[in-house]
Amino acid sequence: MEAFGREPAEVRIPRAALEALAAALSVRTVAMRTWPDGIGWMYPLGTWDEPHLEVALMPGGEEVWLRMSTDRSSVAVWTIEQWWDFAGQLPGATPPP
């Protein structure tokens, strides 16, 4: 995980990319690609060839990483609580387990 240190990174997520991910999550149409480091990144299905937001749940389930496909070197880190707050606002959302 050397490429993703614990230093703060600024990730600019266009509203359209965040809204596309939210829509994909709300109807469960996300795809996943696993990178050589073993991290599985989810993204809205059908958006691979255009700029999109990618999300990964870290082992242990305490952090969620977000990055734009246009700059995979910068990662925003959310706590699992922040992720559940976001996901809980989506249409048809179910409460966390």
C-alpha positions as CSV (number, residue, x, y, z in Angstrom):
1,M,0.0,0.0,0.0
2,E,3.0,2.3,-0.5
3,A,1.2,4.2,-3.2
4,F,-1.5,5.3,-0.9
5,G,0.1,6.7,2.2
6,R,-1.9,8.2,5.1
7,E,-1.1,11.8,3.9
8,P,-4.2,13.9,3.2
9,A,-5.1,14.1,-0.5
10,E,-7.4,16.5,-2.2
11,V,-9.8,14.6,-4.5
12,R,-12.2,16.7,-6.6
13,I,-15.3,14.7,-7.3
14,P,-17.6,16.3,-9.8
15,R,-21.2,16.3,-8.7
16,A,-22.2,14.3,-11.8
17,A,-19.7,11.5,-10.9
18,L,-21.0,11.4,-7.3
19,E,-24.6,11.4,-8.5
20,A,-23.9,8.7,-11.1
21,L,-22.4,6.5,-8.3
22,A,-25.4,7.2,-6.0
23,A,-27.8,6.3,-8.7
24,A,-25.9,3.1,-9.5
25,L,-25.8,2.1,-5.8
26,S,-29.5,2.8,-5.3
27,V,-30.4,0.3,-8.0
28,R,-27.5,-2.0,-7.3
29,T,-25.8,-1.7,-10.7
30,V,-22.2,-1.3,-9.8
31,A,-19.3,-3.2,-11.4
32,M,-16.0,-4.0,-9.7
33,R,-12.4,-4.3,-10.9
34,T,-9.7,-5.7,-8.7
35,W,-6.3,-4.1,-9.0
36,P,-3.0,-5.9,-8.7
37,D,-2.7,-4.8,-5.0
38,G,-5.9,-6.8,-4.3
39,I,-8.2,-3.9,-3.7
40,G,-11.6,-4.2,-5.4
41,W,-12.9,-0.8,-6.7
42,M,-16.6,-0.4,-7.4
43,Y,-17.9,2.0,-10.1
44,P,-21.2,2.7,-11.9
45,L,-21.8,-0.1,-14.4
46,G,-21.2,1.1,-18.0
47,T,-19.0,4.1,-17.1
48,W,-15.5,2.5,-17.5
49,D,-14.7,4.5,-20.6
50,E,-15.7,7.9,-19.2
51,P,-14.6,9.7,-16.1
52,H,-16.2,8.1,-13.0
53,L,-16.0,7.8,-9.3
54,E,-14.5,4.6,-7.8
55,V,-15.1,3.3,-4.3
56,A,-13.3,0.6,-2.3
57,L,-14.2,-0.8,1.1
58,M,-11.0,-1.4,3.0
59,P,-10.3,-4.7,4.8
60,G,-11.8,-4.5,8.3
61,G,-14.6,-2.4,7.1
62,E,-13.6,0.8,9.0
63,E,-12.7,3.0,5.9
64,V,-14.0,3.6,2.5
65,W,-11.7,5.0,-0.2
66,L,-12.9,7.2,-3.0
67,R,-11.0,8.3,-6.1
68,M,-11.7,9.6,-9.6
69,S,-10.7,7.5,-12.6
70,T,-9.0,10.5,-14.0
71,D,-6.5,10.7,-11.0
72,R,-6.1,7.4,-9.3
73,S,-3.1,8.6,-7.4
74,S,-5.3,10.8,-5.1
75,V,-7.6,9.0,-2.7
76,A,-10.2,10.5,-0.3
77,V,-10.7,8.4,2.9
78,W,-14.2,8.3,4.5
79,T,-15.0,6.6,7.8
80,I,-17.5,3.8,7.6
81,E,-19.9,6.2,9.4
82,Q,-19.5,8.8,6.7
83,W,-20.2,6.1,4.0
84,W,-23.3,4.9,5.8
85,D,-24.6,8.4,6.1
86,F,-24.1,8.9,2.4
87,A,-25.5,5.6,1.4
88,G,-28.4,6.0,3.8
89,Q,-29.6,9.0,1.9
90,L,-30.0,7.1,-1.4
91,P,-33.5,6.2,-2.7
92,G,-34.4,2.7,-1.4
93,A,-31.5,2.6,1.1
94,T,-31.6,0.0,3.8
95,P,-30.2,0.6,7.3
96,P,-26.6,-0.6,8.0
97,P,-26.3,-4.1,9.4
